[in-house]
Amino acid sequence: MARSRRGLMSEELKTEIAKELGVHDIVQREGWGGVSSRNCGNIVRKAIERAEKNLSGK
């Protein structure tokens, strides 16, 4: 069975966080595939923090 490639984060959110973390230039030059695993993990961590913050109403 093939896996669906449905994105859970919007491109806008990923781009905004990439800018905050200083990796947006890599995304522009090489695409998302050029971003290191560590930086991708940092992007996910930051997105989770934002989601939790939004859920708590802060």
PDB file with SEQRES, HELIX, SHEET and CRYST1 records, atoms N, CA, C and O in Angstrom:
SEQRES   1 A   58  MET ALA ARG SER ARG ARG GLY LEU MET SER GLU GLU LEU          
SEQRES   2 A   58  LYS THR GLU ILE ALA LYS GLU LEU GLY VAL HIS ASP ILE          
SEQRES   3 A   58  VAL GLN ARG GLU GLY TRP GLY GLY VAL SER SER ARG ASN          
SEQRES   4 A   58  CYS GLY ASN ILE VAL ARG LYS ALA ILE GLU ARG ALA GLU          
SEQRES   5 A   58  LYS ASN LEU SER GLY LYS                                      
HELIX    1 AA1 GLU A   11  LEU A   21  1                                  11    
HELIX    2 AA2 HIS A   24  GLU A   30  1                                   7    
HELIX    3 AA3 TRP A   32  GLY A   34  5                                   3    
HELIX    4 AA4 SER A   37  SER A   56  1                                  20    
CRYST1    1.000    1.000    1.000  90.00  90.00  90.00 P 1           1          
ATOM      1  N   MET A   1       0.842  -1.179   0.000  1.00  0.00           N  
ATOM      2  CA  MET A   1       0.000   0.000   0.000  1.00  0.00           C  
ATOM      3  C   MET A   1       0.891   1.248   0.000  1.00  0.00           C  
ATOM      4  O   MET A   1       1.808   1.356   0.813  1.00  0.00           O  
ATOM      5  N   ALA A   2       0.630   2.153  -0.876  1.00  0.00           N  
ATOM      6  CA  ALA A   2       1.424   3.381  -0.999  1.00  0.00           C  
ATOM      7  C   ALA A   2       1.044   4.369   0.095  1.00  0.00           C  
ATOM      8  O   ALA A   2      -0.119   4.472   0.486  1.00  0.00           O  
ATOM      9  N   ARG A   3       2.041   5.088   0.575  1.00  0.00           N  
ATOM     10  CA  ARG A   3       1.798   6.095   1.597  1.00  0.00           C  
ATOM     11  C   ARG A   3       1.427   7.421   0.943  1.00  0.00           C  
ATOM     12  O   ARG A   3       1.965   7.788  -0.101  1.00  0.00           O  
ATOM     13  N   SER A   4       0.521   8.113   1.562  1.00  0.00           N  
ATOM     14  CA  SER A   4       0.110   9.422   1.074  1.00  0.00           C  
ATOM     15  C   SER A   4       1.127  10.475   1.505  1.00  0.00           C  
ATOM     16  O   SER A   4       1.640  10.411   2.622  1.00  0.00           O  
ATOM     17  N   ARG A   5       1.423  11.432   0.648  1.00  0.00           N  
ATOM     18  CA  ARG A   5       2.372  12.502   0.952  1.00  0.00           C  
ATOM     19  C   ARG A   5       1.628  13.770   1.360  1.00  0.00           C  
ATOM     20  O   ARG A   5       1.954  14.866   0.904  1.00  0.00           O  
ATOM     21  N   ARG A   6       0.637  13.611   2.213  1.00  0.00           N  
ATOM     22  CA  ARG A   6      -0.153  14.756   2.659  1.00  0.00           C  
ATOM     23  C   ARG A   6       0.636  15.535   3.707  1.00  0.00           C  
ATOM     24  O   ARG A   6       1.044  14.968   4.720  1.00  0.00           O  
ATOM     25  N   GLY A   7       0.850  16.798   3.478  1.00  0.00           N  
ATOM     26  CA  GLY A   7       1.588  17.628   4.415  1.00  0.00           C  
ATOM     27  C   GLY A   7       0.719  18.061   5.578  1.00  0.00           C  
ATOM     28  O   GLY A   7      -0.446  18.416   5.401  1.00  0.00           O  
ATOM     29  N   LEU A   8       1.294  18.029   6.765  1.00  0.00           N  
ATOM     30  CA  LEU A   8       0.557  18.456   7.941  1.00  0.00           C  
ATOM     31  C   LEU A   8       0.818  19.916   8.278  1.00  0.00           C  
ATOM     32  O   LEU A   8      -0.004  20.570   8.920  1.00  0.00           O  
ATOM     33  N   MET A   9       1.966  20.425   7.840  1.00  0.00           N  
ATOM     34  CA  MET A   9       2.304  21.834   8.066  1.00  0.00           C  
ATOM     35  C   MET A   9       2.151  22.589   6.759  1.00  0.00           C  
ATOM     36  O   MET A   9       2.513  22.092   5.693  1.00  0.00           O  
ATOM     37  N   SER A  10       1.618  23.776   6.854  1.00  0.00           N  
ATOM     38  CA  SER A  10       1.498  24.582   5.641  1.00  0.00           C  
ATOM     39  C   SER A  10       2.880  25.064   5.207  1.00  0.00           C  
ATOM     40  O   SER A  10       3.794  25.183   6.024  1.00  0.00           O  
ATOM     41  N   GLU A  11       3.016  25.332   3.935  1.00  0.00           N  
ATOM     42  CA  GLU A  11       4.275  25.870   3.413  1.00  0.00           C  
ATOM     43  C   GLU A  11       4.606  27.204   4.076  1.00  0.00           C  
ATOM     44  O   GLU A  11       5.773  27.506   4.325  1.00  0.00           O  
ATOM     45  N   GLU A  12       3.579  27.997   4.359  1.00  0.00           N  
ATOM     46  CA  GLU A  12       3.795  29.289   4.989  1.00  0.00           C  
ATOM     47  C   GLU A  12       4.420  29.127   6.378  1.00  0.00           C  
ATOM     48  O   GLU A  12       5.347  29.852   6.740  1.00  0.00           O  
ATOM     49  N   LEU A  13       3.901  28.168   7.149  1.00  0.00           N  
ATOM     50  CA  LEU A  13       4.433  27.932   8.491  1.00  0.00           C  
ATOM     51  C   LEU A  13       5.865  27.411   8.412  1.00  0.00           C  
ATOM     52  O   LEU A  13       6.733  27.876   9.151  1.00  0.00           O  
ATOM     53  N   LYS A  14       6.119  26.458   7.530  1.00  0.00           N  
ATOM     54  CA  LYS A  14       7.473  25.927   7.389  1.00  0.00           C  
ATOM     55  C   LYS A  14       8.455  27.027   6.990  1.00  0.00           C  
ATOM     56  O   LYS A  14       9.560  27.106   7.526  1.00  0.00           O  
ATOM     57  N   THR A  15       8.049  27.866   6.056  1.00  0.00           N  
ATOM     58  CA  THR A  15       8.914  28.947   5.590  1.00  0.00           C  
ATOM     59  C   THR A  15       9.182  29.947   6.703  1.00  0.00           C  
ATOM     60  O   THR A  15      10.319  30.384   6.881  1.00  0.00           O  
ATOM     61  N   GLU A  16       8.155  30.311   7.450  1.00  0.00           N  
ATOM     62  CA  GLU A  16       8.312  31.264   8.545  1.00  0.00           C  
ATOM     63  C   GLU A  16       9.289  30.735   9.599  1.00  0.00           C  
ATOM     64  O   GLU A  16      10.156  31.469  10.073  1.00  0.00           O  
ATOM     65  N   ILE A  17       9.144  29.475   9.957  1.00  0.00           N  
ATOM     66  CA  ILE A  17      10.028  28.883  10.963  1.00  0.00           C  
ATOM     67  C   ILE A  17      11.444  28.736  10.407  1.00  0.00           C  
ATOM     68  O   ILE A  17      12.417  28.947  11.131  1.00  0.00           O  
ATOM     69  N   ALA A  18      11.566  28.377   9.138  1.00  0.00           N  
ATOM     70  CA  ALA A  18      12.894  28.271   8.520  1.00  0.00           C  
ATOM     71  C   ALA A  18      13.610  29.612   8.557  1.00  0.00           C  
ATOM     72  O   ALA A  18      14.819  29.665   8.783  1.00  0.00           O  
ATOM     73  N   LYS A  19      12.876  30.694   8.338  1.00  0.00           N  
ATOM     74  CA  LYS A  19      13.464  32.033   8.427  1.00  0.00           C  
ATOM     75  C   LYS A  19      13.929  32.315   9.850  1.00  0.00           C  
ATOM     76  O   LYS A  19      15.021  32.844  10.057  1.00  0.00           O  
ATOM     77  N   GLU A  20      13.096  31.961  10.836  1.00  0.00           N  
ATOM     78  CA  GLU A  20      13.464  32.179  12.237  1.00  0.00           C  
ATOM     79  C   GLU A  20      14.736  31.423  12.604  1.00  0.00           C  
ATOM     80  O   GLU A  20      15.572  31.927  13.354  1.00  0.00           O  
ATOM     81  N   LEU A  21      14.878  30.211  12.071  1.00  0.00           N  
ATOM     82  CA  LEU A  21      16.018  29.369  12.414  1.00  0.00           C  
ATOM     83  C   LEU A  21      17.230  29.609  11.520  1.00  0.00           C  
ATOM     84  O   LEU A  21      18.286  29.012  11.729  1.00  0.00           O  
ATOM     85  N   GLY A  22      17.082  30.478  10.527  1.00  0.00           N  
ATOM     86  CA  GLY A  22      18.211  30.832   9.677  1.00  0.00           C  
ATOM     87  C   GLY A  22      18.550  29.820   8.598  1.00  0.00           C  
ATOM     88  O   GLY A  22      19.685  29.788   8.123  1.00  0.00           O  
ATOM     89  N   VAL A  23      17.596  28.997   8.202  1.00  0.00           N  
ATOM     90  CA  VAL A  23      17.860  28.002   7.157  1.00  0.00           C  
ATOM     91  C   VAL A  23      17.068  28.272   5.878  1.00  0.00           C  
ATOM     92  O   VAL A  23      17.076  27.460   4.952  1.00  0.00           O  
ATOM     93  N   HIS A  24      16.390  29.406   5.833  1.00  0.00           N  
ATOM     94  CA  HIS A  24      15.568  29.707   4.661  1.00  0.00           C  
ATOM     95  C   HIS A  24      16.412  29.852   3.397  1.00  0.00           C  
ATOM     96  O   HIS A  24      15.958  29.512   2.304  1.00  0.00           O  
ATOM     97  N   ASP A  25      17.633  30.352   3.541  1.00  0.00           N  
ATOM     98  CA  ASP A  25      18.507  30.489   2.373  1.00  0.00           C  
ATOM     99  C   ASP A  25      18.817  29.122   1.757  1.00  0.00           C  
ATOM    100  O   ASP A  25      18.927  29.009   0.537  1.00  0.00           O  
ATOM    101  N   ILE A  26      18.957  28.095   2.581  1.00  0.00           N  
ATOM    102  CA  ILE A  26      19.187  26.735   2.074  1.00  0.00           C  
ATOM    103  C   ILE A  26      17.957  26.250   1.316  1.00  0.00           C  
ATOM    104  O   ILE A  26      18.070  25.640   0.253  1.00  0.00           O  
ATOM    105  N   VAL A  27      16.775  26.528   1.878  1.00  0.00           N  
ATOM    106  CA  VAL A  27      15.517  26.118   1.220  1.00  0.00           C  
ATOM    107  C   VAL A  27      15.409  26.785  -0.142  1.00  0.00           C  
ATOM    108  O   VAL A  27      15.013  26.146  -1.117  1.00  0.00           O  
ATOM    109  N   GLN A  28      15.757  28.055  -0.217  1.00  0.00           N  
ATOM    110  CA  GLN A  28      15.669  28.766  -1.493  1.00  0.00           C  
ATOM    111  C   GLN A  28      16.657  28.224  -2.515  1.00  0.00           C  
ATOM    112  O   GLN A  28      16.321  28.105  -3.694  1.00  0.00           O  
ATOM    113  N   ARG A  29      17.877  27.891  -2.080  1.00  0.00           N  
ATOM    114  CA  ARG A  29      18.903  27.404  -3.003  1.00  0.00           C  
ATOM    115  C   ARG A  29      18.681  25.948  -3.414  1.00  0.00           C  
ATOM    116  O   ARG A  29      18.788  25.606  -4.592  1.00  0.00           O  
ATOM    117  N   GLU A  30      18.369  25.089  -2.429  1.00  0.00           N  
ATOM    118  CA  GLU A  30      18.369  23.647  -2.673  1.00  0.00           C  
ATOM    119  C   GLU A  30      17.018  22.967  -2.496  1.00  0.00           C  
ATOM    120  O   GLU A  30      16.874  21.788  -2.817  1.00  0.00           O  
ATOM    121  N   GLY A  31      16.041  23.686  -1.996  1.00  0.00           N  
ATOM    122  CA  GLY A  31      14.755  23.078  -1.695  1.00  0.00           C  
ATOM    123  C   GLY A  31      14.785  22.431  -0.315  1.00  0.00           C  
ATOM    124  O   GLY A  31      15.819  22.439   0.354  1.00  0.00           O  
ATOM    125  N   TRP A  32      13.659  21.874   0.110  1.00  0.00           N  
ATOM    126  CA  TRP A  32      13.571  21.280   1.444  1.00  0.00           C  
ATOM    127  C   TRP A  32      14.494  20.084   1.599  1.00  0.00           C  
ATOM    128  O   TRP A  32      14.907  19.771   2.715  1.00  0.00           O  
ATOM    129  N   GLY A  33      14.825  19.413   0.512  1.00  0.00           N  
ATOM    130  CA  GLY A  33      15.720  18.265   0.570  1.00  0.00           C  
ATOM    131  C   GLY A  33      17.137  18.631   0.965  1.00  0.00           C  
ATOM    132  O   GLY A  33      17.900  17.760   1.382  1.00  0.00           O  
ATOM    133  N   GLY A  34      17.503  19.883   0.846  1.00  0.00           N  
ATOM    134  CA  GLY A  34      18.835  20.335   1.207  1.00  0.00           C  
ATOM    135  C   GLY A  34      18.996  20.682   2.676  1.00  0.00           C  
ATOM    136  O   GLY A  34      20.110  20.918   3.144  1.00  0.00           O  
ATOM    137  N   VAL A  35      17.888  20.714   3.406  1.00  0.00           N  
ATOM    138  CA  VAL A  35      17.926  21.058   4.827  1.00  0.00           C  
ATOM    139  C   VAL A  35      18.323  19.809   5.614  1.00  0.00           C  
ATOM    140  O   VAL A  35      17.785  18.726   5.387  1.00  0.00           O  
ATOM    141  N   SER A  36      19.267  19.971   6.540  1.00  0.00           N  
ATOM    142  CA  SER A  36      19.755  18.831   7.315  1.00  0.00           C  
ATOM    143  C   SER A  36      18.646  18.240   8.184  1.00  0.00           C  
ATOM    144  O   SER A  36      17.663  18.905   8.511  1.00  0.00           O  
ATOM    145  N   SER A  37      18.835  16.982   8.545  1.00  0.00           N  
ATOM    146  CA  SER A  37      17.869  16.307   9.419  1.00  0.00           C  
ATOM    147  C   SER A  37      17.729  17.042  10.743  1.00  0.00           C  
ATOM    148  O   SER A  37      16.627  17.177  11.274  1.00  0.00           O  
ATOM    149  N   ARG A  38      18.848  17.516  11.272  1.00  0.00           N  
ATOM    150  CA  ARG A  38      18.815  18.250  12.540  1.00  0.00           C  
ATOM    151  C   ARG A  38      17.944  19.497  12.410  1.00  0.00           C  
ATOM    152  O   ARG A  38      17.114  19.770  13.277  1.00  0.00           O  
ATOM    153  N   ASN A  39      18.130  20.251  11.330  1.00  0.00           N  
ATOM    154  CA  ASN A  39      17.335  21.465  11.146  1.00  0.00           C  
ATOM    155  C   ASN A  39      15.872  21.149  10.883  1.00  0.00           C  
ATOM    156  O   ASN A  39      14.993  21.888  11.325  1.00  0.00           O  
ATOM    157  N   CYS A  40      15.598  20.061  10.169  1.00  0.00           N  
ATOM    158  CA  CYS A  40      14.199  19.655   9.968  1.00  0.00           C  
ATOM    159  C   CYS A  40      13.560  19.325  11.312  1.00  0.00           C  
ATOM    160  O   CYS A  40      12.415  19.695  11.572  1.00  0.00           O  
ATOM    161  N   GLY A  41      14.307  18.630  12.159  1.00  0.00           N  
ATOM    162  CA  GLY A  41      13.813  18.322  13.497  1.00  0.00           C  
ATOM    163  C   GLY A  41      13.551  19.575  14.301  1.00  0.00           C  
ATOM    164  O   GLY A  41      12.568  19.652  15.038  1.00  0.00           O  
ATOM    165  N   ASN A  42      14.432  20.567  14.163  1.00  0.00           N  
ATOM    166  CA  ASN A  42      14.233  21.837  14.860  1.00  0.00           C  
ATOM    167  C   ASN A  42      12.988  22.561  14.360  1.00  0.00           C  
ATOM    168  O   ASN A  42      12.281  23.199  15.141  1.00  0.00           O  
ATOM    169  N   ILE A  43      12.723  22.462  13.067  1.00  0.00           N  
ATOM    170  CA  ILE A  43      11.521  23.077  12.499  1.00  0.00           C  
ATOM    171  C   ILE A  43      10.275  22.406  13.063  1.00  0.00           C  
ATOM    172  O   ILE A  43       9.317  23.080  13.442  1.00  0.00           O  
ATOM    173  N   VAL A  44      10.290  21.085  13.118  1.00  0.00           N  
ATOM    174  CA  VAL A  44       9.145  20.342  13.668  1.00  0.00           C  
ATOM    175  C   VAL A  44       8.953  20.685  15.145  1.00  0.00           C  
ATOM    176  O   VAL A  44       7.830  20.916  15.594  1.00  0.00           O  
ATOM    177  N   ARG A  45      10.055  20.718  15.898  1.00  0.00           N  
ATOM    178  CA  ARG A  45       9.982  21.040  17.332  1.00  0.00           C  
ATOM    179  C   ARG A  45       9.357  22.412  17.545  1.00  0.00           C  
ATOM    180  O   ARG A  45       8.505  22.592  18.415  1.00  0.00           O  
ATOM    181  N   LYS A  46       9.793  23.378  16.739  1.00  0.00           N  
ATOM    182  CA  LYS A  46       9.270  24.738  16.844  1.00  0.00           C  
ATOM    183  C   LYS A  46       7.773  24.780  16.489  1.00  0.00           C  
ATOM    184  O   LYS A  46       7.002  25.496  17.128  1.00  0.00           O  
ATOM    185  N   ALA A  47       7.372  24.015  15.476  1.00  0.00           N  
ATOM    186  CA  ALA A  47       5.961  23.975  15.080  1.00  0.00           C  
ATOM    187  C   ALA A  47       5.111  23.351  16.194  1.00  0.00           C  
ATOM    188  O   ALA A  47       3.999  23.807  16.457  1.00  0.00           O  
ATOM    189  N   ILE A  48       5.631  22.319  16.840  1.00  0.00           N  
ATOM    190  CA  ILE A  48       4.912  21.691  17.950  1.00  0.00           C  
ATOM    191  C   ILE A  48       4.780  22.672  19.111  1.00  0.00           C  
ATOM    192  O   ILE A  48       3.716  22.769  19.723  1.00  0.00           O  
ATOM    193  N   GLU A  49       5.844  23.393  19.415  1.00  0.00           N  
ATOM    194  CA  GLU A  49       5.787  24.403  20.481  1.00  0.00           C  
ATOM    195  C   GLU A  49       4.714  25.444  20.187  1.00  0.00           C  
ATOM    196  O   GLU A  49       3.960  25.838  21.077  1.00  0.00           O  
ATOM    197  N   ARG A  50       4.651  25.884  18.939  1.00  0.00           N  
ATOM    198  CA  ARG A  50       3.628  26.875  18.558  1.00  0.00           C  
ATOM    199  C   ARG A  50       2.228  26.301  18.713  1.00  0.00           C  
ATOM    200  O   ARG A  50       1.329  26.971  19.221  1.00  0.00           O  
ATOM    201  N   ALA A  51       2.044  25.053  18.273  1.00  0.00           N  
ATOM    202  CA  ALA A  51       0.725  24.415  18.364  1.00  0.00           C  
ATOM    203  C   ALA A  51       0.297  24.279  19.832  1.00  0.00           C  
ATOM    204  O   ALA A  51      -0.851  24.555  20.181  1.00  0.00           O  
ATOM    205  N   GLU A  52       1.226  23.856  20.674  1.00  0.00           N  
ATOM    206  CA  GLU A  52       0.911  23.717  22.094  1.00  0.00           C  
ATOM    207  C   GLU A  52       0.580  25.063  22.729  1.00  0.00           C  
ATOM    208  O   GLU A  52      -0.318  25.171  23.564  1.00  0.00           O  
ATOM    209  N   LYS A  53       1.323  26.081  22.315  1.00  0.00           N  
ATOM    210  CA  LYS A  53       1.083  27.433  22.829  1.00  0.00           C  
ATOM    211  C   LYS A  53      -0.312  27.911  22.412  1.00  0.00           C  
ATOM    212  O   LYS A  53      -1.030  28.511  23.212  1.00  0.00           O  
ATOM    213  N   ASN A  54      -0.694  27.640  21.145  1.00  0.00           N  
ATOM    214  CA  ASN A  54      -2.009  28.034  20.651  1.00  0.00           C  
ATOM    215  C   ASN A  54      -3.129  27.285  21.365  1.00  0.00           C  
ATOM    216  O   ASN A  54      -4.186  27.856  21.633  1.00  0.00           O  
ATOM    217  N   LEU A  55      -2.903  26.014  21.672  1.00  0.00           N  
ATOM    218  CA  LEU A  55      -3.912  25.220  22.356  1.00  0.00           C  
ATOM    219  C   LEU A  55      -4.111  25.680  23.793  1.00  0.00           C  
ATOM    220  O   LEU A  55      -5.216  25.608  24.330  1.00  0.00           O  
ATOM    221  N   SER A  56      -3.038  26.151  24.409  1.00  0.00           N  
ATOM    222  CA  SER A  56      -3.147  26.592  25.802  1.00  0.00           C  
ATOM    223  C   SER A  56      -3.738  28.001  25.901  1.00  0.00           C  
ATOM    224  O   SER A  56      -4.052  28.471  26.995  1.00  0.00           O  
ATOM    225  N   GLY A  57      -3.887  28.663  24.765  1.00  0.00           N  
ATOM    226  CA  GLY A  57      -4.514  29.976  24.730  1.00  0.00           C  
ATOM    227  C   GLY A  57      -3.603  31.134  25.052  1.00  0.00           C  
ATOM    228  O   GLY A  57      -4.080  32.227  25.359  1.00  0.00           O  
ATOM    229  N   LYS A  58      -2.302  30.921  24.988  1.00  0.00           N  
ATOM    230  CA  LYS A  58      -1.343  31.992  25.304  1.00  0.00           C  
ATOM    231  C   LYS A  58      -0.979  32.790  24.090  1.00  0.00           C  
ATOM    232  O   LYS A  58      -0.185  33.727  24.183  1.00  0.00           O  
TER     233      LYS A  58                                                      
END                                                                             
